[in-house]
């Protein structure tokens, strides 16, 4: 795997599409990069810094599973130049973690934040899942309260999704498990209210951060900035063309990391992506910039929908910016899709 990824780095660095840009974020994600042997991770970072223009102040994030985290690894990651961790903790309840088939337990979940801080990481994010069908009472509020008490700088909260061809999907289809979809708005409201009172900014549908701890990587993606992806299943975008690598490890290794699928984005594609991503953020969409770049704005695409959502309070216009109200973010994708250029 390491050799295939090094070869991909080499090949991409020889293209002016990628080697002339300066990169302000590096993100090791898309799986379990925390299991990478430290020498492999070091080689990859050195290759990236030698072959691409990585800013000296770049945010370098590593996704990590709680069960992979040790004081020794944390110290080594810091020495390698990792500046931020994204930890898939998911819950502080043992029953939740067991139900989700997570390898770590409640004790590890409770101790991992202290361990990260003790190692010297000040910038890190914790993932939580809500909407679990096993909850009967205060489990979600307890998770939120725990995050606040630990003063975690960044939190990403996702609704449990049911994929059709999974064990959970089959159980839901057969009626063995019933999803509590009617509870999700209540859990979402609880999340927003408690984190806001604790000083967090709700800066994107699923993301909350203390001031100064927004994810630069996510912000670049939502703004439609070019990004470079390396490794199995990685995606990249140069501003016009999107590519994605083979998702299978074996297929990626067999291709030595250089076989990809590509898609040329039309102006229509770019407009629709901008609408979808920007309306997921608290900052929203700049209407003047949208008009300048694409020659159209949402109100021109569907005036009736525009008026309906303004009257209903789902859309909020401030100066040249439009955003979806926080109370309507759970249906934000549906609102955004009404303004797609089709």
Secondary structure, DSSP 8 states (H G I E B T S, - for coil): -HHHHHHHHHHHHTSHHHHTSEEEEEEE-SS-GGGS-HHHHHHHHHHHHHHSEEEEEEEEEEEE-GGG--HHHHHHHHHHT--EEEEEEE-S-HHHHHHTT-SS-HHHHHHHHHHHHHHT---EEEEEEE--TT--SSHHHHHHHHHHHTT-SEEEEEE----TTSHHHHHHHHTSS---HHHHHHHHHHHHHHHHHTT-EEEETTEEE-TT---HHHHHHHTT--B---STT-EEE-SSEEEEE-SSHHHHHHTTT--EEEEE--HHHHHHHHHHHHTTBSS-EEHHHHHHHHS--HHHH-HHHHHHHHHHTSEEEETTEEEE-GGGGGGHHHHHHTT---
